[in-house]
C-alpha cells in the first residue's frame, strides 16, 4: 500500500496498492510499462557488458577492487575509450 509520501512522489492514491492488477485477472501483458521495460533492459545490457569486459571474477585481477583505475567513460548510453 502507498503511503502519503509515496503518493506525493510517485503519483496515485495513498492507501491503495501500487498495482491493483498484481496477481489478478487484469495482470497480463497489456499491463506492462514500456518505459520501465526499456530502462531495465538498458541496465541489464550495461551490467552484462561491464561484466563481460573484465576477467577479474575469473582470474583474480584487481579490476574489481577499489584500487582499480576506471578505463571506460560513459556519456549517456555511449561508451568512450
KEVO-412413 format. One line per field, with one value per atom (N, C-alpha, C, O): x, y negated, z; residue in three letters. Coordinates in steps of 0.05 Angstrom, whole numbers. Example, Ala and Ser with C-alpha at 12.3 -4.5 7.8 and 13.67 -1.06 7.14 Angstrom:
2
px <- [264 | 246 | 264 | 285 | 257 | 273 | 258 | 268]
py <- [114 | 90 | 66 | 66 | 45 | 21 | -1 | -23]
pz <- [156 | 156 | 156 | 169 | 142 | 143 | 157 | 161]
type <- [Ala | Ala | Ala | Ala | Ser | Ser | Ser | Ser]
//
This chain:
81
px <- [17 | 0 | 18 | 38 | 9 | 24 | 19 | -3 | 41 | 38 | 32 | 33 | 26 | 21 | 45 | 43 | 69 | 94 | 99 | 107 | 94 | 99 | 79 | 87 | 55 | 35 | 43 | 38 | 54 | 63 | 86 | 87 | 105 | 128 | 121 | 129 | 107 | 103 | 75 | 70 | 58 | 30 | 13 | 22 | -12 | -31 | -44 | -44 | -56 | -72 | -61 | -56 | -57 | -47 | -68 | -92 | -58 | -76 | -84 | -98 | -77 | -83 | -58 | -36 | -62 | -39 | -24 | -36 | 2 | 18 | 6 | 3 | 0 | -11 | -36 | -33 | -59 | -84 | -88 | -104 | -74 | -76 | -57 | -58 | -39 | -19 | -32 | -47 | -25 | -36 | -66 | -78 | -78 | -106 | -111 | -92 | -136 | -142 | -132 | -125 | -132 | -123 | -92 | -82 | -77 | -48 | -39 | -33 | -36 | -28 | -8 | 1 | -2 | 19 | 11 | 28 | -15 | -24 | -20 | -24 | -12 | -9 | 21 | 28 | 38 | 66 | 72 | 58 | 93 | 103 | 126 | 147 | 122 | 143 | 167 | 189 | 162 | 184 | 202 | 226 | 189 | 204 | 219 | 242 | 206 | 218 | 242 | 263 | 241 | 263 | 286 | 309 | 280 | 301 | 315 | 340 | 300 | 311 | 327 | 348 | 318 | 334 | 360 | 381 | 361 | 386 | 404 | 429 | 394 | 410 | 422 | 445 | 406 | 416 | 438 | 458 | 434 | 454 | 480 | 502 | 478 | 502 | 517 | 541 | 502 | 515 | 528 | 550 | 515 | 526 | 552 | 571 | 551 | 575 | 598 | 621 | 592 | 613 | 625 | 649 | 608 | 618 | 635 | 655 | 625 | 639 | 667 | 684 | 670 | 695 | 716 | 738 | 710 | 730 | 734 | 715 | 758 | 763 | 769 | 778 | 764 | 771 | 757 | 769 | 733 | 719 | 731 | 727 | 745 | 756 | 785 | 794 | 801 | 830 | 841 | 865 | 824 | 833 | 849 | 865 | 845 | 859 | 847 | 827 | 859 | 849 | 827 | 821 | 816 | 796 | 771 | 758 | 765 | 742 | 748 | 730 | 773 | 779 | 776 | 773 | 776 | 774 | 799 | 800 | 821 | 845 | 848 | 866 | 829 | 830 | 824 | 809 | 835 | 830 | 809 | 811 | 790 | 769 | 782 | 795 | 777 | 788 | 765 | 771 | 741 | 718 | 704 | 702 | 694 | 680 | 653 | 651 | 632 | 605 | 593 | 596 | 581 | 566 | 538 | 534 | 519 | 493 | 495 | 506 | 486 | 487 | 511 | 514 | 530 | 553 | 578 | 583 | 594 | 619 | 642 | 644 | 659 | 683 | 707 | 707 | 727 | 752 | 774 | 797]
py <- [24 | 0 | -25 | -26 | -45 | -70 | -87 | -89 | -99 | -119 | -146 | -149 | -165 | -192 | -203 | -216 | -199 | -209 | -196 | -210 | -170 | -156 | -166 | -168 | -170 | -180 | -208 | -214 | -225 | -251 | -249 | -264 | -230 | -227 | -212 | -221 | -190 | -173 | -175 | -163 | -190 | -192 | -170 | -153 | -171 | -151 | -161 | -185 | -143 | -149 | -135 | -111 | -149 | -137 | -117 | -121 | -95 | -74 | -54 | -35 | -58 | -39 | -24 | -34 | -2 | 15 | 1 | -15 | 6 | -4 | 5 | -11 | 30 | 41 | 57 | 80 | 46 | 61 | 86 | 103 | 90 | 114 | 137 | 159 | 131 | 151 | 177 | 179 | 198 | 226 | 227 | 244 | 210 | 210 | 218 | 221 | 220 | 227 | 206 | 213 | 181 | 159 | 158 | 141 | 175 | 175 | 192 | 216 | 179 | 193 | 175 | 154 | 183 | 170 | 141 | 125 | 135 | 108 | 89 | 65 | 99 | 83 | 76 | 70 | 77 | 72 | 42 | 28 | 33 | 6 | 7 | 18 | -3 | -2 | -19 | -13 | -40 | -57 | -42 | -41 | -29 | -13 | 10 | 16 | 24 | 46 | 36 | 50 | 13 | 2 | -5 | 1 | -18 | -26 | -2 | -1 | 19 | 42 | 59 | 70 | 60 | 75 | 61 | 74 | 34 | 19 | 25 | 28 | 26 | 31 | 60 | 64 | 79 | 106 | 108 | 121 | 95 | 94 | 82 | 92 | 60 | 47 | 65 | 68 | 78 | 96 | 120 | 128 | 130 | 153 | 144 | 159 | 121 | 111 | 107 | 114 | 94 | 89 | 114 | 116 | 134 | 160 | 174 | 187 | 172 | 186 | 174 | 188 | 148 | 135 | 137 | 125 | 151 | 155 | 185 | 201 | 193 | 221 | 224 | 245 | 204 | 205 | 227 | 238 | 234 | 255 | 282 | 301 | 284 | 310 | 312 | 333 | 291 | 294 | 278 | 277 | 265 | 252 | 226 | 219 | 212 | 186 | 165 | 171 | 142 | 121 | 103 | 83 | 111 | 94 | 90 | 70 | 110 | 108 | 95 | 92 | 88 | 77 | 47 | 35 | 34 | 5 | -9 | -34 | 5 | -8 | -8 | -20 | 4 | 5 | -22 | -38 | -28 | -53 | -48 | -29 | -66 | -63 | -70 | -90 | -52 | -56 | -61 | -64 | -62 | -67 | -92 | -98 | -107 | -131 | -129 | -125 | -133 | -132 | -160 | -175 | -167 | -191 | -183 | -178 | -182 | -172 | -142 | -127 | -134 | -106 | -99 | -77 | -119 | -115 | -110 | -123 | -90 | -83 | -95 | -91 | -111 | -122 | -110 | -106 | -104 | -92 | -112 | -107]
pz <- [0 | 0 | 0 | 13 | -15 | -16 | 9 | 19 | 18 | 39 | 27 | 3 | 44 | 34 | 19 | -2 | 31 | 19 | -8 | -27 | -10 | -35 | -57 | -80 | -49 | -68 | -78 | -102 | -61 | -70 | -90 | -109 | -85 | -102 | -128 | -150 | -126 | -149 | -162 | -183 | -150 | -160 | -149 | -133 | -156 | -146 | -120 | -114 | -106 | -82 | -58 | -59 | -36 | -11 | -1 | -4 | 9 | 20 | -1 | 6 | -26 | -47 | -56 | -52 | -68 | -77 | -100 | -115 | -101 | -123 | -150 | -168 | -152 | -177 | -170 | -160 | -174 | -166 | -182 | -175 | -204 | -221 | -212 | -223 | -193 | -185 | -177 | -158 | -192 | -188 | -190 | -177 | -206 | -211 | -240 | -255 | -248 | -276 | -296 | -318 | -287 | -305 | -307 | -321 | -293 | -293 | -317 | -314 | -340 | -364 | -380 | -370 | -404 | -420 | -427 | -433 | -427 | -433 | -410 | -413 | -387 | -363 | -358 | -335 | -378 | -375 | -379 | -393 | -366 | -370 | -390 | -384 | -414 | -434 | -427 | -434 | -412 | -402 | -383 | -385 | -363 | -343 | -357 | -350 | -376 | -390 | -406 | -406 | -419 | -433 | -415 | -421 | -392 | -374 | -361 | -358 | -353 | -341 | -361 | -353 | -386 | -406 | -411 | -416 | -411 | -414 | -391 | -395 | -367 | -343 | -344 | -337 | -353 | -355 | -377 | -373 | -399 | -420 | -411 | -416 | -396 | -385 | -366 | -367 | -347 | -328 | -342 | -335 | -363 | -378 | -392 | -392 | -405 | -419 | -399 | -405 | -377 | -357 | -346 | -343 | -341 | -331 | -353 | -347 | -377 | -399 | -405 | -415 | -399 | -405 | -383 | -385 | -362 | -341 | -335 | -336 | -330 | -324 | -294 | -286 | -278 | -250 | -235 | -216 | -242 | -227 | -234 | -220 | -257 | -265 | -258 | -248 | -263 | -260 | -236 | -232 | -220 | -196 | -199 | -182 | -221 | -224 | -206 | -192 | -205 | -187 | -199 | -188 | -222 | -235 | -217 | -219 | -201 | -184 | -157 | -140 | -151 | -125 | -126 | -147 | -102 | -101 | -108 | -108 | -115 | -124 | -154 | -165 | -168 | -197 | -209 | -197 | -232 | -246 | -267 | -282 | -269 | -290 | -317 | -320 | -336 | -363 | -383 | -407 | -374 | -391 | -383 | -359 | -402 | -397 | -411 | -435 | -396 | -407 | -408 | -389 | -430 | -433 | -443 | -466 | -424 | -431 | -437 | -420 | -459 | -466 | -484 | -494 | -487 | -505 | -488 | -469 | -497 | -484 | -500 | -524 | -487 | -499 | -486 | -462 | -501 | -490 | -493 | -485]
type <- [Unk | Unk | Unk | Unk | Unk | Unk | Unk | Unk | Unk | Unk | Unk | Unk | Unk | Unk | Unk | Unk | Unk | Unk | Unk | Unk | Unk | Unk | Unk | Unk | Unk | Unk | Unk | Unk | Unk | Unk | Unk | Unk | Unk | Unk | Unk | Unk | Unk | Unk | Unk | Unk | Unk | Unk | Unk | Unk | Unk | Unk | Unk | Unk | Unk | Unk | Unk | Unk | Unk | Unk | Unk | Unk | Unk | Unk | Unk | Unk | Unk | Unk | Unk | Unk | Unk | Unk | Unk | Unk | Unk | Unk | Unk | Unk | Unk | Unk | Unk | Unk | Unk | Unk | Unk | Unk | Unk | Unk | Unk | Unk | Unk | Unk | Unk | Unk | Unk | Unk | Unk | Unk | Unk | Unk | Unk | Unk | Unk | Unk | Unk | Unk | Unk | Unk | Unk | Unk | Unk | Unk | Unk | Unk | Unk | Unk | Unk | Unk | Unk | Unk | Unk | Unk | Unk | Unk | Unk | Unk | Unk | Unk | Unk | Unk | Unk | Unk | Unk | Unk | Unk | Unk | Unk | Unk | Unk | Unk | Unk | Unk | Unk | Unk | Unk | Unk | Unk | Unk | Unk | Unk | Unk | Unk | Unk | Unk | Unk | Unk | Unk | Unk | Unk | Unk | Unk | Unk | Unk | Unk | Unk | Unk | Unk | Unk | Unk | Unk | Unk | Unk | Unk | Unk | Unk | Unk | Unk | Unk | Unk | Unk | Unk | Unk | Unk | Unk | Unk | Unk | Unk | Unk | Unk | Unk | Unk | Unk | Unk | Unk | Unk | Unk | Unk | Unk | Unk | Unk | Unk | Unk | Unk | Unk | Unk | Unk | Unk | Unk | Unk | Unk | Unk | Unk | Unk | Unk | Unk | Unk | Unk | Unk | Unk | Unk | Unk | Unk | Unk | Unk | Unk | Unk | Unk | Unk | Unk | Unk | Unk | Unk | Unk | Unk | Unk | Unk | Unk | Unk | Unk | Unk | Unk | Unk | Unk | Unk | Unk | Unk | Unk | Unk | Unk | Unk | Unk | Unk | Unk | Unk | Unk | Unk | Unk | Unk | Unk | Unk | Unk | Unk | Unk | Unk | Unk | Unk | Unk | Unk | Unk | Unk | Unk | Unk | Unk | Unk | Unk | Unk | Unk | Unk | Unk | Unk | Unk | Unk | Unk | Unk | Unk | Unk | Unk | Unk | Unk | Unk | Unk | Unk | Unk | Unk | Unk | Unk | Unk | Unk | Unk | Unk | Unk | Unk | Unk | Unk | Unk | Unk | Unk | Unk | Unk | Unk | Unk | Unk | Unk | Unk | Unk | Unk | Unk | Unk | Unk | Unk | Unk | Unk | Unk | Unk | Unk | Unk | Unk | Unk | Unk | Unk]
//
